[in-house]
């Protein structure tokens, strides 16, 4: 493999570990699940709208859009990361069900995939120049779809 390719894979792997750890940490907070999920998305919006170095979006999502179908090794890394994020949401939602805070006509897996789509969509919206209110509206609807309710 060429050195640039190896470097790109190393960058993807590093980003994946840092991002996964941050997301897991936040979604493992105790307390009201609606508030935990709201805080997760609020942090994501802050990251998506950060103008520190320009709106960079999510490195994994950007790579998926640019190179996801161009190289099977990169595509596999993207799928692994996506699967890990989905599992993170499944675990979070399963705890909400066990605590009696989640009710839905959809399965936990379906809801997890929906939240994953919202997550990725928020980064794309942020990168494309959308304002905070647009992203906050998307989160408001996502929270209503998941219907996590206070005990």
N, C-alpha and C positions, 0 to 999 in steps of 0.2 A: 504494500500500500504506500502511496506517496505520503511524504511528511505532512503536507497540508491537510490531507484526508484524516490522518491520525490525529493531528491537532484539533481538527473540527470535531471528531468523535470524543476526544478528551474534554473539549469545551462543553459538548452536549451532556456528557456524563457528570461533569462537575456541576453544571447548572441544575441538572436533574436532582442530584443529591441535596444541594442547598435548598432548592425550591420545595422538594418533597419534605424535608425536615421542617421548614417554616410552616408549610401547610398542615402537616400532621400536628405540630405543636399547637397551632391555633385551634384546630378542630378537636383536639383532645382536651380542651378546657372544660372544666366542670361548670354546671349551672344550667340555666335555661337554654335549651337547644336553639330556640329562635334567635336569642341574643348572640350565641356563639356563631351561628351561621351569618347573622347580620355583620358581626365584627369581621369575620373572614372576608366577606365581600367588600366591606368598607376598606379594609387594608388593600385588597386587590385593586379597587378603584383608585386608591391613593397611588399605588405602584403604576397602574396603567396610565394615569394622568401626570405622572412625574415629568416635569420639563427640565429637570436637572441636566440631563444630557440629551434632551429631546425625547419624545415619546417613542421608546424603543419597543414596547409591547412585550410579549413573552418570547424568549429565545427559542423555546421548543416549538411554539405555534408558528413563529416566523420561519423556522427551519422546515417545518412540515409543509407550509405553503410554498416555499421556494424549492425545496429539494426532496420533499417526502416521496414523490413518485420517481425521482431521477436515480436513486441509488437504493438497492435493497438493504444494505447495512444500515444506512441512515433511517430508512423506513422502519426497520425493525426496532431501532432505538426509540423512535417516536412512538411506536405501538406499545413498547414496554412502559414508557413514561405515562402514556394515556391510560394503560391498564392499571398502573399504580395509583394514579389520581382517582380513577373510578373506584378502586378498592377502598381508598381513603374515604370517599363519600359513602360507600356501602357501609363501612364500619361505623361512621358517624350516624347515619340514618338508622342503622340497626340498634344502636344504643338509644336513640330517640324512641324507637318502637318499644324497646324493653322497658323504658321509663314511662310509657304511656303518653308520650308527648307528640307522637306522630300518628296521623290517620290519613289515609289516602286510598283512592281507588286504584292507584298504581303500585307496582311492586317496588321494593327498596332498590332493586337493580335499575329499574326504569327511572326512578327518581334520581339515582346517582348519575346516570348517563345524562339526564336533563341538566343537573347541576354542573356537570363537566362541560356541557355545551354552553351553558351560561358563562362559566368561567372563561372559556376560550373566546366567546363572543365579546365579552367585556374588554379583553385585551385588544381584540381587533378594532372595536369601536374607539377605544382610547388612542390607539395608534393612528387611526384615520382622522383624528381631530375632533371627535365628538366631545360635547361638554359634559360636565359632571352630572347635570340633571338627567341627561339621556341614560347614562349608566345607572344612576340611582333608580330611575323608573324601571329599568330592566330587573334590577335586584328586587324591587318592591313586588313585581309580578312573580318573580321566581319564588320569593318567600310565600306568596299566597298560593302558588301551585303546590308547593311542598306541604302546606298547611300544618306547619308545626305550631302547636297551640300551647299556651301556658296551662300548667296544671291547676 
